[in-house]
């Protein structure tokens, strides 16, 4: 009897043991704490400056620019179109459906308005994204570099977007965990997360490309055994379903399944032209005065290209490489809304890996000074973007 009791106690202890995911969460806790402190301080700086100007911090975070479109889609569905002088036609079909669906779910479950629901979704997603970024960074470069990676992501000059009712936190959360799942060979999770990410934003096609490329490589290198693993096939086939499904559905609605969605984007003046539009804008920027936001957008994009070159030297795993490369290609090769390019790069967190590694190797005093400088720039520029900048974010 005593042996049976002992065995029962052992089984109970094993059942109550901390699950692996809770252990991983504790491992990421310092990074998540630093990220939360960075974003909270950024929001407090914005709030103080907004109150000084007589403006509402909540309205700035919850109702600014694209957030208004998402809130209206969540409340009324699709069907809103704005016509502007010069032929610009802005249809809400340009916005992918996952985020407004989440807003509608929150407003249905809780007695909150659409803007508050947007903030709840974005803040939660930003925390999940930070955890996912730490998980990827930890696997690739170790815990210290992963912690620095999360902190740097939270202190980017345009990281105020992570505190707004925007889609970037949701996409980044799904992308980071999809990449982690691929690296861990959890194929079904990778395919499902990539498909869901594809419903969040146009540039989330990068997640589908990463998972599909990883699955194809596994099938190619793994021989007959890998080709017989249905989970690899399922991940590769499922990954693009979300993105392709929405693009094709908009195309069918517009009467042209393959090109209809891209016609909607072109009417917004947003199209992929292999960088010709970006080069034209840079030439104009070099010859005439522009608002600070445009200059910063150019500097941030140029810095991203430099970081991408350094990132390539590290020879990252194939899915991480494909994901990052597609995001950079879409950002640099797309025309229209040049001022939004830094925001489009927010999900490209692997670009920060070389900088994070350098920060962990630097002397403590130098690391503190660099972090403090980045924090000052992030908080000041975030307040500027939402209170003084005249261009869309």
Secondary structure by P-SEA (a helix, b strand, c coil): caaaaaaaaaaaaaaacccaaaaaaaaaaaaaaaaaaaaaaaaaaaaaaaaaacccaaaaaccccaaaaaaaaaccccbbbbbbccbbbbbccccccaaaaaaaaaaaaccccaaaaaaaaaaaaaaaaaaaaaaaaaacccaaaaaaaaaaaaaccccccccccccaaaaaaaaaaaaaaaaacaaaaaaaaaaaaaacccccaaaaaaaaaaaaaaaaaacccccccaaaaaaaaacaaaaaaaaaaaaaaacccccaaaaaaaaaccccccaaaaaaaaaaaacccccaaaaaaaaaaaaaaaaaaaaaaacccaaaaaaaaaaaaaaaaccccccccccccccccccaaaaaaaaaaccaaaaaaaaaaaaaaaaaaaaaaaccccccc
